[in-house]
Amino acid sequence: MLKKNILLKMCLFLGVGAITVMSSVAQVQEENLQEEYTLKEALEYALKYNTQIQNAELTEIEKDIYTKEVKSAVLPQINGSASYTDNYLLPVLILPGALAGGEPGTTQQIQVGTQHNVAAGVQLSQQVFNQSVFTGLKAAKASERYYQLNTELTEEQVIEGISQLYYQVLITKQQKEFVERNLEQTDKLLKVAESQLENGVIKKIDLSRIKVNRTNLESQLQNLENAYSKQLNLLKYNMGMSGETEITLADAEIEIPAAQADLGDDFLNDHTQLALLDQQRELTLLEQKSFKAGYFPTLSLSMNYQYQGVSNELDFLGENSPATWYDVGSIGVNLSVPIFDGFKKSRQLQQSKIRMQRLENSMSDTKELLEVEYNNALNDMISSLKNLEAQQENMKLATEVYDVTQETYQYGLASLTDLLNAETALTQAQTEYAQALLNNKVSEINLLKSKGDLKTLVN
């Protein structure tokens, strides 16, 4: 019963501890919440709470601990031991009778040893020369840098995704505002049309056409509100934020540095993707060194000390104990020389060289791909900017045409068909402008990505 109570208290203690930690994390996260987020603030929040980034950082910590584990191989290894043996049947030594004091031609049996043996000792070993262990330590340190770069790459991927989602939400919100304004104008037109129908100025079918147009706008607004809600929830998820949290987004602009026609080596060195491959290359070289190190001999020191006691009675600590105690110790040097392993290390080295060749090919291909992506991103940005300017001008003209047509319609100088056509053209121009704006923002983000400058959005 006592054991059950202690176990229950321990479970309750651990449970309360876990809840406290979770509550603390949630409290810190809640304290960092705010109502409105700029792009920079949204990215800063994501870098703290995005699960992918947190997992990448945990992997970094794990590999740091692994490096310390590898380091333990070059430190002294100390082990303690203790043993007790009950030789309930002692071994027998058979001797000729003459040697044992008996009759010639006979044999005598003599028991050898003692029944009870105890021993306690300590063993120490130290690597003096082991090339494989030393190379493994270098590889462990290099892998730390590899996983640091992997975390940076994960951060860049999160920054890219959130930036695109951020602008998608903002532009969907702008489309909603366009439709809401168009709906207000249609409601005003509907009131005018109802009055005109009563006075016999227009036919009932004209009023029906306006109502159909209004229904279409309502449906469009509903679709945009649904899309806005989904996009915002997806953005909050990628930020590491609860979907129930209410936030709004502030307008933000991306400042793009002047494009350079000549990329040069510095351009390539800024890419985390290429740095990862380069670090992987270093790890492969260390792997080859590790295989070659297997041909080297290993040298280590060892020391052993034991304190032993023997007795025919199970009494080792009493005042009149018949036990005999004595020390045993040794110091040794151990040399191991590999002679033949069935060509195992040779085959491992050959495989590593093939992996290195594949890696060299990947690095060369990645460099070319990065240059292509940069040129394409630069062209896309220039093209999207021109298209955005054209669509902005087109929307401005469509708005003017609609305003003029609406005014002339009220004076009976334009037909309802002209007005509805102008409204349709305005809606189309607004949609094209919003899409061009989104394409422009995405192209700007892609250009930053191709230059390895995505983190400038945060810095």
Secondary structure, 3 states (H helix, E strand, C coil): CHHHHHHHHHHHHHHHHHHHHHHHHHHHHHHCCCCEECHHHHHHHHHHHCHHHHHHHHHHHHHHHHHHHHHHHHCCEEEEEEEEEECCCCCEEEEECCCCCCCCCCEEEEECCCCEEEEEEEEEEEEEECHHHHHHHHHHHHHHHHHHHHHHHHHHHHHHHHHHHHHHHHHHHHHHHHHHHHHHHHHHHHHHHHHHHHCCCCCHHHHHHHHHHHHHHHHHHHHHHHHHHHHHHHHHHHHCCCCCCCCEECCCCCCCCCCCCCCHHHHHHCCHHHHHHHHHHHHHHHHHHHHHHCCCCEEEEEEEEEEEEEECCCCCCCCCCCCEEEEEEEEEEEEECCCCCCCHHHHHHHHHHHHHHHHHHHHHHHHHHHHHHHHHHHHHHHHHHHHHHHHHHHHHHHHHHHHHHHHHHHCCCCCHHHHHHHHHHHHHHHHHHHHHHHHHHHHHHHHHHHCCCHHHHCC
